[in-house]
Amino acid sequence: MTTTYPAIDELKAQAKRLRQAMNDRGTPLTHSAALEMIARQHGARNWNTLAALAAKPNAAPKTPLFVGAHIRGRYLNQPFTGEVLALSALPGGDLHRITIHFDEPVDVVTFESFSAFRQRVNAQIDADGISPRKTSNGVPHLVIDL
């Protein structure tokens, strides 16, 4: 999943409009403070981070992830298909929080005499749709086929 950022000129124009609107309401705001606020609105840690991200060429995602998308992948190494219920960028821009409702419950226990089924999960994923968290044997908790 790749985030597309506006051009730096557009980001600066957003900061200028924000600064003007705040000043019109009697709350003075410096240009640098407005830039920092715009950066946070786009999920970046600060203006320098956002400017660096906006300077990179915007690449199209392999498969667009959006709320309502039907996806497939592996959860705790078990195959699944399901629907994206929620998706949001985490601060820093490297990870996203995702909530998935599986079409069929997934057994998350590998022990033969015991089962535990889950139908809805919350996880973090990177740009490739892979969770940074791993099981004890090194397999990512969640891998989405993009």
Backbone torsions as a table, in degrees:
resi	resn	phi	psi	omega
1	MET	NA	125.9	-179.1
2	THR	-115.7	133.1	177.5
3	THR	-90.3	134.7	176.9
4	THR	-98.7	129.4	-178.6
5	TYR	-111.2	147.5	174.0
6	PRO	-64.6	163.8	175.8
7	ALA	-64.4	155.7	-178.3
8	ILE	-58.0	-39.3	178.4
9	ASP	-59.6	-40.4	178.5
10	GLU	-67.9	-40.1	178.0
11	LEU	-62.2	-41.6	177.9
12	LYS	-66.4	-36.6	177.5
13	ALA	-66.1	-37.8	176.0
14	GLN	-61.2	-43.9	179.4
15	ALA	-63.1	-39.1	179.3
16	LYS	-64.7	-42.9	178.4
17	ARG	-65.5	-39.7	177.9
18	LEU	-63.3	-45.1	-179.9
19	ARG	-61.0	-44.5	-179.7
20	GLN	-63.1	-43.9	-179.5
21	ALA	-63.8	-40.8	179.0
22	MET	-67.6	-41.5	178.5
23	ASN	-64.2	-38.9	178.2
24	ASP	-62.9	-27.9	-179.3
25	ARG	-92.1	5.8	176.4
26	GLY	86.4	13.6	177.7
27	THR	-116.6	93.9	-178.3
28	PRO	-59.8	139.1	-178.9
29	LEU	-138.5	130.1	177.8
30	THR	-75.1	160.2	179.5
31	HIS	-63.3	-40.2	-179.9
32	SER	-65.7	-37.5	176.9
33	ALA	-65.8	-37.6	177.4
34	ALA	-65.1	-40.4	177.4
35	LEU	-61.8	-42.3	178.8
36	GLU	-63.2	-40.0	179.3
37	MET	-66.2	-40.7	177.2
38	ILE	-62.8	-40.9	178.4
39	ALA	-59.4	-45.6	180.0
40	ARG	-65.3	-36.3	178.3
41	GLN	-62.9	-29.6	179.0
42	HIS	-92.1	7.5	175.1
43	GLY	84.5	10.7	179.2
44	ALA	-94.0	155.4	-178.3
45	ARG	-67.2	-39.7	-179.3
46	ASN	-158.0	178.2	-177.1
47	TRP	-62.4	-41.3	-178.6
48	ASN	-61.1	-39.8	178.3
49	THR	-65.3	-46.2	179.7
50	LEU	-63.0	-41.8	179.6
51	ALA	-61.8	-39.9	178.0
52	ALA	-65.9	-41.4	179.1
53	LEU	-66.8	-39.3	-179.2
54	ALA	-70.6	-25.5	179.9
55	ALA	-75.8	-21.3	178.3
56	LYS	-72.9	148.2	175.2
57	PRO	-64.9	137.0	178.9
58	ASN	-79.0	117.5	178.2
59	ALA	-98.8	144.8	178.9
60	ALA	-73.0	143.1	177.4
61	PRO	-67.1	154.8	178.5
62	LYS	-61.1	-52.1	174.4
63	THR	-136.6	124.8	-177.3
64	PRO	-66.6	129.7	173.7
65	LEU	-100.4	131.7	178.6
66	PHE	-154.4	161.1	178.3
67	VAL	-61.8	128.2	-178.3
68	GLY	99.1	-11.7	-180.0
69	ALA	-66.6	141.9	174.8
70	HIS	-94.8	122.6	-174.7
71	ILE	-126.9	169.4	174.2
72	ARG	-138.8	161.4	179.6
73	GLY	169.9	-152.0	-179.8
74	ARG	-132.6	131.7	174.7
75	TYR	-119.0	121.3	-173.9
76	LEU	49.9	42.2	178.0
77	ASN	66.3	16.8	176.0
78	GLN	-109.1	132.3	-179.1
79	PRO	-66.5	148.5	177.9
80	PHE	-149.8	160.4	163.3
81	THR	-128.9	149.5	-178.4
82	GLY	-173.7	-175.7	-177.0
83	GLU	-116.8	138.5	176.2
84	VAL	-77.3	118.2	179.1
85	LEU	-93.8	-30.4	-179.5
86	ALA	-151.7	147.0	179.7
87	LEU	-152.8	126.9	178.8
88	SER	-149.8	148.9	177.3
89	ALA	-79.0	141.2	175.5
90	LEU	-93.6	153.8	179.3
91	PRO	-54.4	139.0	-177.6
92	GLY	104.5	-23.5	174.3
93	GLY	79.1	-1.9	-177.5
94	ASP	-89.0	-29.9	-176.0
95	LEU	-121.7	157.1	176.0
96	HIS	-127.2	148.1	174.4
97	ARG	-97.2	133.7	-177.9
98	ILE	-133.9	142.6	172.6
99	THR	-119.1	128.0	-177.0
100	ILE	-123.9	135.2	172.4
101	HIS	-105.9	114.4	-178.6
102	PHE	-72.6	143.7	175.9
103	ASP	-63.2	-42.1	176.4
104	GLU	-124.9	139.8	179.3
105	PRO	-56.7	145.5	-179.1
106	VAL	-107.7	131.1	176.2
107	ASP	-78.6	116.2	-175.3
108	VAL	-94.9	5.1	-180.0
109	VAL	-114.2	134.1	-179.5
110	THR	-96.7	-3.3	179.5
111	PHE	-72.6	132.1	-172.1
112	GLU	-66.1	-33.4	-174.8
113	SER	-96.0	13.0	-178.1
114	PHE	-148.3	142.2	177.8
115	SER	-135.0	151.3	174.1
116	ALA	-145.7	115.8	-175.4
117	PHE	-101.5	140.2	175.4
118	ARG	-125.8	139.8	178.5
119	GLN	-116.7	-16.0	179.1
120	ARG	-135.2	132.0	179.8
121	VAL	-133.1	151.1	171.5
122	ASN	-115.0	134.7	-178.8
123	ALA	-151.9	171.2	171.8
124	GLN	-110.6	141.7	177.4
125	ILE	-134.2	155.9	175.7
126	ASP	-95.4	-170.6	-176.6
127	ALA	-64.2	-20.8	179.4
128	ASP	-94.1	3.4	-179.8
129	GLY	79.1	25.1	-177.5
130	ILE	-117.2	133.9	179.0
131	SER	-73.6	136.5	176.0
132	PRO	-72.2	-20.9	178.3
133	ARG	-79.1	142.4	-176.2
134	LYS	-129.9	156.0	175.0
135	THR	-74.4	176.1	-178.1
136	SER	-64.0	-22.0	178.0
137	ASN	-96.5	12.2	173.2
138	GLY	88.6	4.3	179.1
139	VAL	-85.3	132.3	177.7
140	PRO	-59.1	145.0	178.5
141	HIS	-59.0	-42.6	-174.8
142	LEU	-134.7	132.7	173.5
143	VAL	-132.6	118.2	179.7
144	ILE	-100.4	133.0	176.8
145	ASP	-76.0	109.8	178.7
146	LEU	-101.3	NA	NA
